[in-house]
Amino acid sequence: MSVVLDVQAVFKPPKAMRGGIPICFPQFGNSGTLEQHGFARNRIWALDEEHPPLYQNDNNSKSSVDLILKPLEDDLKCWPHCFEYRLRVSLSKDGDLSLVSRVRNVNGKPFSFSFGYHTYLSVSDISEVRIEGLETLDYLDNLSQRERFTEQGDAITFESEVDRVYVGSPNVIAVLDHEKKRTFVIRKEGLPDIVVWNPWEKKSKTMVDFGDEEYKQMLCVDAAAAERPITLKPGEEWTGKLELSEVPSTNCSGHLDQPGII
Ligand SMILES: O=P(O)(O)OC[C@H]1O[C@@H](O)[C@H](O)[C@@H](O)[C@@H]1O
């Protein structure tokens, strides 16, 4: 599975590491009062002891780890809502990665949050990549104060900086890497939006934890609940799932027709 860790990524808490799949919670992006993408990606998670920490399921085809995050005192100062966030990360023998997030309101009052799996995909060359499944959708352009546009009928390709929230997207989309002849298939549930980001050349040069040329080999395609927050009443739980698999591009046709079950 090719989820990329940027060469110049800095692993020094409390700053988030650039690469992998940071969890953006309880805020996606910067449209709120919290730090960009929320605090969850900067926290140390605990093993969830209600589940065996690491196990293989019956047919030995999948390994999983169960993690839990509860707010720290500092978190409650800037976001005063008690929650329990359980994350199951599973890897199948074939390399399919799945992340299942469950957020429970253990507060006395309702709360709202936005969310995203900020997924750094490794690609051969960004100009050889296209995304299928987002055609004709509306998107909010973060490069134009979140102005709303409608995507044209063609697959999305890249020739400059992109930072968009595609709203109400299908649950299965494909990222095709023409040069490597491989396709990432992204399946999601409970997450209405897809965020597409590549900083391109000029922005890359302003990012200290990102090489000047690294934008050519990465693309973020994030399953998210970004446009509209999710609201949980006391005792309620929300589930958001992501499954990421990699197939040879020749085997890709038909994937987009699947209903997106994880
Ligand atoms: O540098 P960060 O905080 O990891 O964010 C990277 C990018 O993440 C994307 O998801 C956002 O849409 C961009 O606006 C943002 O620049």
The ligand as a Gaussian input file, in Angstrom:
#p B3LYP/6-31G(d) Opt

LIG

0 1
 O       -0.265000      21.526000       6.337000
 P       -1.460000      20.775000       6.875000
 O       -2.044000      21.436000       8.085000
 O       -1.184000      19.333000       7.096000
 O       -2.568000      20.882000       5.758000
 C       -2.291000      20.565000       4.456000
 C       -3.515000      20.798000       3.565000
 O       -4.494000      19.866000       3.909000
 C       -5.624000      19.872000       3.029000
 O       -6.518000      18.879000       3.440000
 C       -6.279000      21.218000       3.096000
 O       -7.389000      21.243000       2.198000
 C       -5.273000      22.295000       2.736000
 O       -5.883000      23.575000       2.822000
 C       -4.069000      22.206000       3.639000
 O       -3.099000      23.147000       3.235000

